[in-house]
Each structure stands twice: as structure tokens, then as C-alpha cells.
């Protein structure tokens, strides 16, 4: 008779009538749900600030305050590094190149 040992709730569980065995990664669906909530919260906060939705700004500030520790910083007292959070496309000034001959 085979058994399963090392379980948290019992020392051994007998497997007398096993037809098949399948292992699923326990807990991974919870991680996906967590990431979904975090990204949705970040999206809400960015939209509130970028659209100027004043009714949502206070909630957005609290959300960003909760997410802030997850972002990489070079030092504690500096803004979040672009390695961690990057707005794209990055605003840039247009370049004017003077040419001697018209195009």
C-alpha cells in the first residue's frame, strides 16, 4: 500500500484506490488575481491623474501610496526609477535640423 507523507494536517494519508494522479500548482490562481487587482488599481490611479478627474484624485493618491513600496528606487529619498516605472512615449522636444538645400 502506498501513502502520501509530509502533509500539514496528518502524518500520512493512505492511497489505496488511486486511479490516476494529477498535480496542479496550488495557489497560482491567487497570484494571478493579486496581479490583476494591482494593475487595475494602478490603471485607476493613472487615469484619475491624467484625465484630471478631481473626484478620484484622493483615492488615487492612497492607491499609489500603497503601491509605491513595490517600485525600485536608487535611494530612499529619490523619485521612483525609470527602471521600475516608465511612461511611454516619453515627451520630447522636436528637433529642427537646418539644411542648406530645401528638401
C-alpha positions, 0 to 999 in steps of 0.5 A: 500500500502506498501513502502520501507523507509530509502533509500539514494536517496528518502524518500520512494519508493512505492511497489505496484506490488511486486511479490516476494522479494529477498535480496542479500548482496550488495557489497560482490562481491567487497570484494571478488575481493579486496581479490583476487587482494591482494593475487595475488599481494602478490603471485607476490611479493613472487615469484619475491623474491624467484625465484630471478627474478631481473626484478620484484624485484622493483615492488615487493618491492612497492607491499609489501610496500603497503601491509605491513600496513595490517600485525600485528606487536608487535611494530612499529619498529619490523619485521612483526609477525609470527602471521600475516605472516608465511612461511611454512615449516619453515627451520630447522636444522636436528637433529642427535640423537646418539644411542648406538645400530645401528638401 
